[in-house]
Amino acid sequence: MIDQVQPAQLQDWIASQATQGATVVLDVREAWEVQTACVTAHGFELVKIPMHNVPARIDELDRDQPIAVLCHHGSRSMQVAAFLVQQGFGHVANIAGGIDAWSSQVDATVPTY
């Protein structure tokens, strides 16, 4: 199952996953996008792997660790979240609205693009 989590509720989702270990926010945007706008890790580990590289780098992720996937608006992250679930990851969320929603809900200093 893939949880849909609004950026403003991410900390609550992280707290609900605490028994599973430290949460990873997996940013699947391209490098230029991350340079344009990036979240600051507070209470989670931030891992940056562009969407097209996830299959080749999947072993860098722990299947038992909670992972919340982030992109620009939520479409790519949903695709990656579904892929992770298919690969046996048990605690996966899609950050609905992506970095764009993050800017409006969590941190207005994060630029929109």
N, C-alpha and C positions, 0 to 999 in steps of 0.2 A: 504494500500500500504506500502511496505517495501522499504525504501531508502537504496541503497548500497553506503556506504561512505568509501572512503579510509581514513586511519588514518590522512594523511596530510591535508585532507579537513574537518576533524571533527569540528574544530573551526568555519568554515563557516557554517556547518550544524547547529551547536549550535546557532549561530547568527540568522539563518533563522527561528529558533524555539522560539526565545526570547519572543514572545507574549504569548507563551503557558506556560511560567514559566521556572524555573531552570531545566537544563537537567541532567539526570542520565545516567552514563555509567554503565551498568549492566554487570559485569564480571561473566560469567557462567562456568569458569574453576574450576577444583578441587583445594582444599586447597594447595596441594603440588605444583601445577602449579603456583598459586598466590605467594607462597613463593619463587619459582624459579625466576619469572619475574613478575613485577607488574607496572602498569602505575601510574603516579603521577597526581592527580586531579588538573587541572588548568582550571577553568571556568565551572566545572561540579562537580556533586556529584558522588563519586565512591561507588557502592553497589556491594558486592560480595555474590552471591548465586549460588552454583553449579547447573548445568543444571538439574540434577535429583531432586533437591529440589524446583525448581521454582513453580511447581503446588501447593505444600503445603504452599509455602510462598508468593503466588501471592498477598495477601492482604497487604504486605509490600510495594507494588508498587502503585503509583497513576496513574490511567487510563488516566488522562488528562495531565500528565507530559511527556515531550519528553524523550524517552529512546533509547539510542544507545547500542546495545548488542555486547559484546566482548568475544572471546574465543581464541584458539591457532592459527587457520588458517582461521576461518570464517564459518565452517560447522555447528558446534553446535550452534553458535550464530544465524545463519540463522534459524535453527529449533526453537530456543526459540523465535526469533522475530516473526516467523509465528504463534506460539502458542499465543503470546501476542496479536497479531492482532485478532486472533480468539476469544480471551477473551474480546475484546472490547477496547483495547488500541489503541488510535488514532494517535499517533506520534511516530513511531518506525523506527529505522534504524539498519542495520547490518553493523558492522565495518569490511569491506572486508579485508581479509588477516590477521585479528586478531592481537594478540600481536607480532607475527613474523613480520608482515608488520609495526607495530608500531615501532619496533626496527630499521628498515631500513629507515622509512620515517619521524619519529618524534623525537625519543630519542635513539641514539645509545648506551647509557649506560644501556638500558634494555636488559638483556641477552636473547639470543635465545636458544631454547632447542628442 
